[in-house]
């Protein structure tokens, strides 16, 4: 197994979002590792478990069980001296893979009294990172991994299956956010099993998923006011769209923050990073119709796909922000406390 590149910075390069929404993305299935189907024995640490690798959103929805199988890993840790069953938080990484930032958040969850499960969507599929090429892995695969992790944690007698949240960063934030849509939950979950809360750090909202039906869980989005990678404005608009459908949505905007504002890194320019900040589109999960907007005109079919490529731009700024880095742990803690208390 090749060594992973470990970095503090996650990224949400959006080049492959549309390609993976509409057409096929590459798949690397692994089947050699031992698969854990149940946590009834109370194990912790590195857990190898099964997921699927949908090549597109359509494959996820129409052929979930028939998608290429994948064997991936997660790192499970529980709070010390837990007296009874505890809530849990599934943590999804960004385009650089699992890095120290995800591990810091896992420790924070444990300190709050929650189990944490960091999902590694890349290594088991032979991917080191997707920063330069998002088409290596469909965004739908990240959502599939989130639900595979949910099903697995629900078998652990130490974890309250009704109080399992999902939290993600950048690419992982995309999955944490859109996994709130009912078509994903109904396709990938077992019965009425669903997430208790969704926490999305700087997700992509310019090209979004939509559905008339949601899973009913509260949503927290944390965005940077100066983010020129995955801008805040489309997420604010998307939050209003969710609220109009009855969702409980909170948005925390840190005015001076850029992408990856929660990380202990200095601001830096990434000239070759690709952003969809100028793209505007929707994939309707109910109709499975993809549309793009250009100059006020609605595009479909081949025209929409072409626009999704031509609207991409390069050059972003990334790095930590003092306010975002300090405030986001408090904001997340308050949100999860309320969500988990409501689920008791």
Buried (B, 14 or more C-beta within 10 A) or exposed (E): EEEBEEBBBBBBBBBBBBBBBBBBBBBBBBEEBEEBEEBEEEEBEEBBBBBBBBBBBBBBBEBBEEBBBBBBBBBBBBBEEBEEBBBBBBBBBBBBBBBEBBBBBBEBBBEBBBBBBBBBBBBBBEBBBBBEBBBBBBBBBBBBBBBBBBBBBBBBEBBBBBBBBBBBBBBBBBBBBBBBBBBBBBBBBEEEBBBBBBBBBBBBBBBBBBBEBBBBBBBBBBBBBBBBBBBBBBBBEBBEBBEEEEBBBBBBBBEEBBBBBBBEBEBEEBEEBBBBBEBBBBBBBEEBEBBBBBEEEEBEEEBBBEBBEEBBEEEBBBBBBEBBBEBBBEBBBEBBBBBBEEBE
